[in-house]
Each structure stands twice: as C-alpha cells, then as structure tokens.
Amino acid sequence: MARYAMERLIGDGKVTRGYLGLWLQPEMTPELAKQFNLPNMNGALVTTVDPDSPGAKAGFKEGDFVTEFNGQKVRDMRHLRLIVSQTAPGTKVTLRLLRDGKEKTLTATLGELLKEGLARNGEEQPGERGPSKSDALDGVEVADLDAQARRESNVPDNVRGALVTKVEQDSNAAEAGLHEGDVIISIDRRTVRSADDAVALSEKAKGDHILLRVWRGDEGRGGMLFLSVDNTKRK
C-alpha cells in the first residue's frame, strides 16, 4: 500500500483509490463456508452492497463470495480490499464469484474511494422499551428496536431487526461471536423485523447450525456480518 501511494504521488500528484462498494465479512470460518456451500475459505464474503455503488450496478448481492479479481485469486477480504484500492478509479474490472453454489462472472467499473470511506470496515421521540424476550438461541435475549433502543445503542434508522440485549458467556451464540448490542437482521436468510420474529424464526430453524446476519456498531460506524451459530444443545 505504501509503495502504491508513493507511485501515485509521483505519477499523478495525488493518491486515488478504487471503490467497489462492497462490505465484506471480517473473518471466514469453516461453518460459514458450509452455510454458503463453498468449496474452501479462499475468497471474500459480501455482507452488504452500497446502493448505487459500482458493485450494485454490476449486480452484486449479499452472500456473494468473491474468488477472483481481474484474474487474480482472492485470498481473503483484506486481500480483496487491497487490490481494489490499488486499482485506478474508472478501471473496468472482471470479478468471479460463487452465488448459491454456482459460479458467476460480473463486470464493474470502479469508482473513487472518498476520504470518508477510508475509515469504514468493509458503515425520534423517546419510547418505552418493551420487555426482552427469550430467544430459542439458548442464552440470548432480544428486544424490539424502538426509538429509545436505537438512541441508546446508536442504531441507524435504516437498520431493521431485533436488538440483542443479553448473550450468556457460555452459550453457543457467544461462542459464534454474537455480542450484546448487535441487531439480528435475518435468521437462515429470513428477514427479522421484530423480537417476536427472531424468536419464531429461531424456533423453526433446522439443521446443525443457524445462519445469522447481524448489524454491529463500531465507534459510531457500523456494518453487516454473518455468524454461524451451533444449533445443537450444549451439554
């Protein structure tokens, strides 16, 4: 990255970085790879696509797993972020990905990453808080996202789901990485709009693992990520 910045300063007089508009899973696990029917963990999992971004215009969707960028194998999310940022804005690029277990090829024209985008990882009247409800995910409690909950947890208005109010330390959810303050957006790819939804969907979930899509704040910023939670009873 330092070499790239120096070369741009010498050649162009300024540093410009490519922008695709994809938010990526910070860490892949074998269980997530299994949930998305991936042959291995070599690639980058898309958690969110910025509206009107080059990625959105190219046809990317959440859950896509990027394996190649302009013929170069993608090792992980950090590698993809690096090679995108080191490609000049306006460049037409080809990306290969896996979607629902099938290979696809998409073409995108990179935009320019603005300064406010460099810091992102991969971003009413008070109401009464309703009582938390116990989720079928053992050791997890959730509540509706009312105005007070949004304010206290700094959750943006465009985020919809169920607020996690408690995660017991010895639970499967805690082991998978679920945190208090996370917002559960979907369970097994089904949308969660309230605490009741989260409870009902988790009770209906089948299989050894449950796939959660959650929003997590990060010092005023936030982003989406996937978690795979063991759905078997702890002994």
C-alpha positions in Angstrom: 0.0 0.0 0.0 2.9 2.4 0.8 4.6 1.6 -2.5 1.3 2.2 -4.3 0.7 5.6 -2.6 4.3 6.7 -3.4 3.9 5.7 -7.1 0.6 7.6 -7.4 2.0 10.7 -5.8 5.0 10.6 -8.2 2.9 9.9 -11.3 -0.4 11.8 -10.6 0.5 14.2 -7.8 -2.2 12.6 -5.6 -3.4 9.3 -4.2 -6.6 7.9 -5.7 -8.1 4.5 -4.7 -10.6 2.3 -6.4 -14.0 1.8 -4.9 -16.4 -1.1 -5.4 -19.0 -0.5 -2.7 -18.9 -4.0 -1.1 -18.9 -4.6 2.7 -17.1 -7.8 3.5 -17.1 -10.5 6.2 -14.2 -9.7 8.6 -13.4 -13.4 9.2 -14.4 -16.6 7.5 -14.9 -19.8 9.4 -15.4 -23.4 8.2 -19.0 -23.3 9.4 -19.8 -20.1 7.3 -18.2 -21.8 4.3 -20.5 -24.8 4.9 -23.6 -22.5 5.2 -22.8 -20.9 1.8 -21.9 -24.1 0.1 -18.3 -23.0 -0.5 -15.5 -25.4 -1.5 -13.0 -23.6 0.7 -12.4 -20.3 2.6 -10.2 -18.7 -0.1 -12.2 -15.5 -1.1 -14.2 -12.7 0.4 -17.9 -12.9 1.5 -20.1 -9.9 0.7 -22.3 -8.8 3.7 -23.7 -5.6 2.2 -23.7 -3.8 -1.2 -23.8 0.0 -1.0 -26.8 1.4 -3.0 -25.8 3.0 -6.4 -22.2 1.8 -6.0 -20.2 0.2 -8.8 -20.8 -3.2 -7.1 -24.6 -2.6 -7.0 -24.6 -1.6 -10.7 -22.5 -4.7 -11.5 -25.2 -6.9 -9.9 -23.5 -8.0 -6.6 -25.7 -9.3 -3.8 -25.2 -10.1 -0.2 -23.9 -13.6 0.3 -21.8 -13.5 -2.9 -18.3 -15.0 -2.4 -15.7 -13.3 -4.5 -12.9 -15.6 -5.6 -11.1 -13.7 -8.4 -10.4 -10.0 -9.3 -9.2 -9.4 -12.8 -7.8 -13.0 -13.0 -6.1 -12.7 -9.6 -7.1 -15.2 -7.0 -8.6 -13.6 -3.9 -7.2 -14.9 -0.6 -9.4 -13.2 1.9 -11.4 -9.9 2.5 -8.2 -7.9 3.3 -6.6 -9.0 0.0 -9.7 -8.0 -2.0 -9.9 -4.6 -0.3 -6.2 -4.0 -1.0 -6.3 -4.9 -4.7 -9.4 -2.9 -5.3 -8.0 0.1 -3.6 -4.8 -0.2 -5.7 -6.7 -0.2 -9.0 -7.3 3.2 -10.5 -10.8 4.6 -10.4 -12.6 4.3 -13.8 -10.9 0.9 -14.5 -13.2 -1.8 -15.9 -12.7 -5.0 -13.9 -13.9 -8.6 -14.0 -14.8 -10.5 -10.9 -15.6 -14.2 -10.4 -17.8 -15.3 -7.6 -19.9 -18.1 -6.1 -23.6 -17.5 -5.6 -25.8 -20.2 -4.2 -23.0 -22.7 -5.1 -22.8 -21.6 -8.7 -20.0 -19.7 -10.4 -20.8 -16.2 -11.9 -18.7 -13.5 -13.6 -19.6 -9.8 -13.1 -18.0 -6.7 -14.7 -17.7 -3.4 -12.8 -16.2 0.0 -13.4 -14.5 1.1 -10.2 -15.4 4.4 -8.6 -13.1 6.5 -6.4 -12.9 5.9 -2.7 -13.6 9.1 -0.9 -11.8 10.0 2.3 -14.8 9.3 4.5 -14.8 5.8 3.1 -11.3 5.0 4.2 -12.2 4.7 7.8 -15.0 2.2 7.3 -14.5 -1.5 7.8 -15.6 -3.2 5.0 -20.9 1.7 7.6 -37.4 10.5 17.3 -39.4 10.8 20.4 -38.3 8.6 23.3 -40.4 5.5 23.6 -40.7 2.8 26.3 -38.6 -0.2 25.9 -40.6 -3.4 25.6 -39.6 -6.4 27.7 -36.9 -8.6 26.3 -37.9 -12.0 25.0 -36.0 -15.2 25.4 -34.8 -16.5 22.0 -34.6 -20.2 21.1 -30.9 -19.5 20.6 -30.1 -20.5 24.2 -28.7 -17.8 26.3 -29.7 -14.9 24.0 -32.3 -12.3 24.8 -33.7 -9.8 22.2 -35.9 -6.7 22.2 -37.7 -4.6 19.7 -35.9 -1.7 18.1 -37.9 1.2 19.4 -36.7 4.8 19.5 -35.1 4.6 22.9 -33.3 1.4 22.0 -32.0 3.0 18.8 -30.7 6.0 20.6 -29.1 4.1 23.4 -27.4 1.6 21.0 -26.7 4.2 18.2 -28.6 2.1 15.6 -29.3 4.0 12.4 -32.9 4.4 11.3 -32.4 2.3 8.1 -31.4 -0.8 10.2 -34.3 -3.1 10.9 -34.3 -6.2 13.1 -34.2 -7.4 16.7 -31.7 -5.9 19.3 -29.6 -8.3 21.2 -29.9 -7.3 24.9 -28.1 -10.2 26.5 -25.7 -13.1 25.5 -24.7 -15.6 28.1 -21.0 -16.2 28.0 -21.2 -20.0 27.9 -23.8 -20.0 25.1 -23.4 -21.3 21.5 -24.2 -17.7 20.3 -21.4 -16.2 22.4 -19.0 -18.8 21.0 -20.1 -17.9 17.5 -19.3 -14.2 18.2 -22.7 -12.7 18.8 -22.5 -9.6 21.0 -24.9 -7.6 23.2 -25.9 -4.5 21.1 -25.9 -6.5 17.8 -29.0 -6.3 15.7 -30.2 -9.5 14.2 -31.2 -8.7 10.6 -32.1 -12.2 9.4 -32.1 -15.9 10.5 -31.4 -18.5 7.9 -31.9 -15.9 5.2 -35.3 -14.9 6.5 -35.9 -11.3 7.4 -36.3 -10.4 11.1 -38.4 -7.3 11.7 -39.0 -7.6 15.5 -38.1 -9.6 18.6 -41.1 -11.9 18.0 -39.8 -12.6 14.5 -36.4 -13.5 15.9 -37.9 -15.9 18.5 -40.2 -17.5 16.0 -37.6 -18.0 13.3 -35.0 -19.4 15.6 -37.5 -21.9 17.0 -38.3 -23.0 13.5 -34.6 -23.2 12.4 -33.4 -26.7 11.5 -30.0 -28.2 10.9 -26.8 -28.2 13.0 -26.2 -24.5 12.5 -28.2 -21.3 12.2 -27.0 -18.6 9.9 -27.4 -15.1 11.3 -26.9 -11.8 9.5 -26.3 -9.0 12.1 -25.6 -5.3 12.2 -22.8 -4.3 14.6 -21.9 -0.7 15.5 -18.2 0.3 15.7 -17.4 3.6 17.4 -20.1 5.5 15.5 -19.8 3.4 12.4 -21.4 0.1 11.7 -21.6 -2.8 9.2 -23.1 -6.2 8.5 -21.6 -9.6 9.1 -22.6 -13.2 9.1 -22.4 -15.6 12.1 -22.9 -19.4 12.1 -24.4 -20.5 15.4 -24.3 -24.1 16.6 -28.0 -25.2 16.8 -27.3 -28.3 18.9 -27.9 -28.4 22.6 -24.9 -27.7 24.8 -24.0 -30.5 27.2 
